[in-house]
Amino acid sequence: MDLGPTNTYNNGLLFIGFNQDQGCFCVGTESGFRIYNSDPLREKEAQDWSGAGGGGLRCLEMLFRCNYLAMVGGGAQPRYPGNKVCVWDDLKKKIVIELEFSSEVRSVRLRRDRIVVVLDTLVKVFTFTSTPTQLHVFDTSSNPRGLCSLSPSSTNSLLALPGPRPGHLHLVDLATTDAAPLSIAAHDSTLACITLNTQGTRLATASNKGTLVRVWDTASGGLIAELRRGTQPAAINCINFSPDSSLICVASDHGTIHVFAVTDGTRNRQLQPGLAAATFLPKYFSSEWSFARMEVPGGSRCLCAFGQDNSVIAVCADGSYYRFVMDSKGGATKEVYEQFLQFGSKS
């Protein structure tokens, strides 16, 4: 989540992002980066360049828990130019790969064999080698948010990216790119969030309206579930799957996190059960609504993910961290609160 000029908390945060399995998260600041274990919260690594002529990082991408971290500079004093991707080796404490482009980099995705760089209307794919080779270039619709999702699975090489038309997306198998991409007309309006599950078998999408989340089968492109976050427009910050892909959590700018069942829709709520056939009622009366809902105190922008033991964690732009525990009835209790920028030391 690129916080950039929208972060009004004056805490130096420029970026927050999870690694591929949400077991860790990294933050970019005006002076460097920090890496944390997600649950339980623990700082694992920190790099401070505040005295080195600029350390701002507005985009980061971890590769699971290994020593590589892709970085893009930003903020008041960028560490690197905004049109360059630098891959940091934390064991060697230096940059080992540099990729430069003719326009601003919007986001980066990593897997063990590929580097994916998202530009305004292009997605470029490179080998993850000491001297990367460009393998593919894909056209997209205007993509200022850098939307892109890359399966980290060793048995699945799917890449999900916006299609040439707003609201549409393409699924590309990087192992067989000679085949035409699978095109999905996901939404009527511009995409706001696209997330593959870890296995690469499911894809969750939301548009800039933010009222519906749709879950798709990546093999067929068929719709698996349509889930309603609400009836009022919202900006979706984040969608993540649980490890077994049976649940998704959704964070929006309304200061809420919603949890939905994907594989067992009977867990989700309906406003008016039994009235689905009543055509005079708005469609949302028969929609599937979240079975659990958490309020983020203060309503700060946040990312959400599933933690251990039936929990959901939230990492927020104001520097706060929350751990909510869900009960069998769909209730949720705030169990942990921390200010992660002030939390502990490396361990």
C-alpha positions in Angstrom: 0.0 0.0 0.0 1.6 3.2 -1.3 0.9 5.8 1.4 2.8 8.7 -0.3 1.2 12.1 0.2 -2.0 10.6 1.5 -0.4 9.7 4.8 -1.2 12.6 7.1 0.2 11.1 10.3 3.7 12.6 9.9 5.3 9.4 11.0 7.5 8.9 8.0 5.7 5.9 6.6 5.6 5.7 2.8 4.6 2.1 2.2 3.2 -1.1 3.9 3.1 -4.5 2.3 3.0 -8.2 3.3 5.2 -10.9 1.9 3.7 -13.7 -0.2 2.2 -15.8 2.7 1.5 -12.8 4.9 3.8 -14.2 7.6 5.8 -11.0 7.5 5.3 -7.4 6.5 7.7 -4.7 5.5 7.4 -0.9 5.7 9.2 1.8 3.7 9.9 5.0 5.4 11.6 8.4 4.7 14.8 6.9 6.1 14.8 3.2 5.0 12.9 0.1 5.7 11.8 -2.3 8.5 10.7 -5.9 8.4 8.3 -7.5 11.0 7.0 -10.9 11.8 3.2 -10.6 11.4 1.9 -12.8 14.2 3.2 -12.5 16.8 4.4 -9.0 16.1 8.2 -8.8 16.2 10.7 -6.6 14.4 13.2 -8.7 12.5 15.3 -6.3 10.5 15.8 -2.6 10.0 17.9 -0.4 7.7 18.3 3.3 8.5 19.8 5.6 5.9 18.7 8.9 7.5 22.3 10.2 7.6 23.2 9.0 4.1 21.7 11.7 1.9 18.3 10.2 1.5 16.6 7.0 2.4 13.0 7.3 1.2 11.3 4.1 -0.1 7.7 4.2 -1.5 7.5 0.6 -2.8 8.9 -2.7 -1.4 8.5 -6.4 -2.2 9.7 -9.2 0.0 10.4 -12.7 -1.3 8.9 -14.9 1.4 11.5 -14.7 4.3 14.7 -14.8 2.3 17.3 -12.1 2.0 16.1 -10.4 -1.1 14.0 -7.2 -1.1 12.9 -5.2 -4.1 12.8 -1.4 -3.5 11.7 1.7 -5.3 12.7 5.2 -4.0 10.2 7.9 -3.0 9.3 10.5 -0.4 11.0 13.8 0.3 14.5 12.4 -0.2 14.3 9.2 -2.3 17.0 6.6 -1.8 16.8 5.6 -5.5 15.1 7.2 -8.5 11.4 6.4 -8.9 11.9 4.8 -12.3 14.4 2.2 -11.0 13.9 -1.2 -9.2 16.8 -2.1 -6.9 17.0 -5.6 -5.4 18.7 -5.5 -2.0 20.5 -8.5 -0.6 20.2 -8.2 3.1 23.0 -10.7 3.8 25.5 -8.7 1.7 23.9 -5.4 2.7 24.0 -4.1 -0.8 22.1 -3.8 -4.1 22.7 -6.8 -6.3 20.3 -6.1 -9.2 19.2 -2.8 -10.8 16.5 -2.3 -13.5 15.8 1.1 -15.0 12.8 2.2 -17.0 11.6 5.2 -18.9 8.7 5.9 -16.6 7.8 5.6 -12.9 7.6 2.2 -11.4 4.1 1.6 -9.9 4.8 -1.7 -8.1 7.0 -4.8 -8.1 6.2 -8.5 -7.6 8.7 -11.3 -6.9 8.8 -15.1 -7.1 11.9 -17.2 -6.9 12.4 -17.3 -10.7 10.8 -14.0 -11.8 10.8 -10.2 -11.3 7.6 -8.5 -12.4 7.6 -4.7 -12.8 4.4 -2.7 -13.2 4.4 0.6 -15.1 1.5 2.9 -16.0 0.3 0.8 -19.0 2.8 -2.0 -19.1 3.8 -5.0 -17.1 7.3 -6.4 -17.7 8.6 -9.8 -16.7 12.3 -10.6 -16.1 14.3 -13.6 -15.0 15.4 -13.4 -11.4 19.1 -13.7 -12.1 22.1 -11.5 -11.4 21.7 -10.0 -14.9 17.9 -10.2 -15.5 16.6 -11.0 -19.0 13.3 -9.4 -20.1 11.0 -12.3 -21.1 7.5 -10.7 -21.6 5.8 -7.4 -21.9 2.0 -7.1 -21.4 -0.2 -4.1 -22.2 -2.7 -3.0 -19.6 -5.3 -0.3 -19.2 -4.1 2.8 -17.2 -2.8 1.3 -13.9 -1.6 4.1 -11.6 -2.1 1.9 -8.5 0.2 -0.8 -9.9 -2.3 -3.6 -9.7 -0.8 -7.0 -10.3 -0.8 -10.4 -8.5 1.8 -13.1 -9.0 1.3 -16.7 -7.8 4.3 -17.7 -5.6 3.5 -21.4 -6.0 6.3 -23.6 -7.4 3.6 -25.5 -9.4 1.7 -22.5 -10.7 3.1 -19.6 -12.6 -0.1 -17.4 -13.0 0.1 -13.7 -13.3 -3.1 -11.6 -12.9 -3.1 -8.1 -14.3 -5.5 -5.5 -15.6 -6.7 -6.1 -19.2 -6.7 -3.4 -21.9 -10.3 -2.5 -21.0 -11.2 -1.0 -17.5 -12.8 -3.6 -15.2 -11.4 -6.5 -17.2 -8.4 -8.6 -16.2 -6.0 -11.1 -17.8 -4.6 -14.3 -16.4 -1.3 -15.3 -17.9 0.5 -18.5 -17.3 4.2 -17.5 -17.4 5.1 -21.1 -18.1 3.2 -21.2 -21.3 2.9 -17.6 -22.6 2.3 -18.7 -26.2 -1.2 -19.4 -25.2 -3.7 -16.5 -25.2 -4.4 -15.0 -21.7 -7.6 -15.9 -20.0 -9.8 -12.8 -20.0 -12.3 -12.1 -17.3 -14.9 -9.3 -17.4 -14.6 -8.9 -13.6 -16.4 -5.5 -13.0 -18.2 -2.7 -14.9 -15.9 -0.1 -13.4 -12.1 0.3 -13.0 -10.4 -2.4 -10.9 -9.2 -1.4 -7.4 -7.8 -4.7 -6.1 -6.8 -8.1 -7.5 -5.4 -10.9 -5.3 -4.4 -14.5 -6.2 -4.4 -17.0 -3.4 -1.1 -18.7 -2.6 -1.9 -21.7 -4.6 -2.8 -19.7 -7.7 -6.2 -21.4 -8.0 -8.5 -18.5 -6.9 -8.6 -14.8 -7.7 -10.4 -12.1 -5.7 -11.3 -8.8 -7.3 -12.9 -5.5 -6.4 -13.7 -2.3 -8.4 -13.4 1.3 -7.5 -17.0 1.2 -6.3 -15.9 -1.1 -3.5 -19.4 -2.6 -2.8 -18.7 -6.1 -4.2 -15.9 -8.6 -4.0 -15.9 -11.4 -6.6 -13.9 -14.6 -6.4 -13.0 -16.4 -9.6 -11.7 -19.9 -10.5 -8.4 -19.3 -12.3 -8.5 -22.4 -14.4 -11.9 -21.7 -16.0 -12.5 -18.0 -15.3 -15.8 -18.9 -13.7 -17.3 -16.9 -10.9 -17.2 -18.8 -7.6 -18.7 -16.2 -5.2 -20.0 -12.7 -5.2 -19.7 -11.1 -1.8 -21.1 -7.8 -0.6 -18.9 -5.5 1.5 -21.7 -2.8 1.7 -24.1 -0.6 -0.3 -22.1 2.6 -0.1 -19.0 3.2 -2.2 -15.6 2.5 -0.6 -12.0 2.4 -1.5 -10.7 -1.2 -1.0 -7.2 -1.2 0.4 -6.6 -4.9 0.6 -8.0 -8.4 0.0 -6.3 -11.5 1.3 -7.1 -15.2 1.4 -6.7 -17.5 4.4 -4.0 -20.1 4.0 -6.5 -22.8 2.9 -8.4 -20.2 0.7 -11.7 -20.9 2.5 -11.9 -17.3 3.8 -11.1 -13.8 2.6 -10.6 -10.6 4.6 -11.3 -7.2 3.0 -10.1 -3.8 4.3 -11.6 -0.5 3.1 -11.3 3.2 3.8 -14.4 3.0 5.9 -12.2 1.8 8.8 -13.6 -1.7 8.7 -12.3 -5.2 7.9 -14.9 -7.8 6.7 -14.4 -11.5 6.7 -16.3 -13.8 4.2 -16.5 -17.5 3.7 -15.6 -18.5 0.1 -16.1 -22.3 0.1 -19.0 -22.4 2.6 -21.4 -19.6 1.7 -23.9 -20.7 4.4 -21.5 -19.0 7.0 -22.1 -15.6 5.3 -25.1 -13.5 6.3 -28.1 -12.5 4.3 -30.1 -9.4 5.1 -33.4 -11.0 4.2 -33.1 -14.8 3.8 -35.8 -16.3 1.5 -36.6 -13.1 -0.4 -34.1 -13.7 -3.2 -37.0 -14.3 -5.6 -38.7 -11.1 -4.8 -37.8 -9.1 -8.0 -39.1 -5.8 -6.5 -36.3 -5.8 -3.9 -32.8 -4.4 -4.5 -30.3 -7.2 -5.3 -28.3 -6.6 -2.1 -31.2 -8.0 0.0 -30.2 -11.5 -1.3 -26.5 -10.9 -1.3 -23.9 -12.8 0.8 -22.6 -10.4 3.5 -19.6 -10.9 5.8 -20.0 -13.2 8.8 -17.4 -11.2 10.8 -16.6 -7.5 10.9 -13.9 -5.6 12.8 -13.6 -1.8 13.4 -10.2 -0.3 13.1 -10.0 2.4 15.8 -9.5 5.8 14.3 -10.4 4.5 10.8 -6.8 4.6 9.5 -6.0 3.0 6.2 -4.8 -0.5 6.7 -3.9 -3.8 5.2 -5.4 -7.0 6.7 -4.4 -10.7 6.7 -5.1 -13.9 8.6 -3.0 -14.6 11.6 -2.7 -17.6 13.8 -5.5 -19.3 15.7 -8.6 -17.8 14.0 -7.3 -14.3 14.1 -7.1 -11.3 11.7 -4.3 -8.7 11.9 -4.4 -5.2 10.6 -1.3 -3.0 9.9 -2.2 0.7 9.5 -0.9 3.9 8.1 -0.9 5.6 11.5 1.7 3.0 12.6 -0.8 0.9 14.6 -1.0 -2.9 14.6 -4.1 -4.8 15.7 -4.8 -8.5 16.3 -8.5 -9.5 16.3 -9.7 -12.9 17.4 -12.9 -14.3 15.8 -15.4 -16.5 17.7 -17.7 -19.2 16.4 -20.6 -16.7 16.2 -18.8 -14.2 14.0 -17.9 -11.9 16.8 -14.4 -10.4 16.9 -12.4 -9.2 19.9 -9.4 -6.9 19.8 -6.6 -8.8 21.5 -3.4 -6.9 20.7 -2.6 -3.3 20.0 0.8 -2.0 19.3 2.5 1.0 17.6 4.8 -1.1 15.4 7.2 1.8 14.6 8.0 2.0 18.3 7.9 -1.8 18.8 10.8 -3.6 20.4 14.1 -4.3 18.6 15.4 -6.8 16.2 15.4 -10.5 17.3 
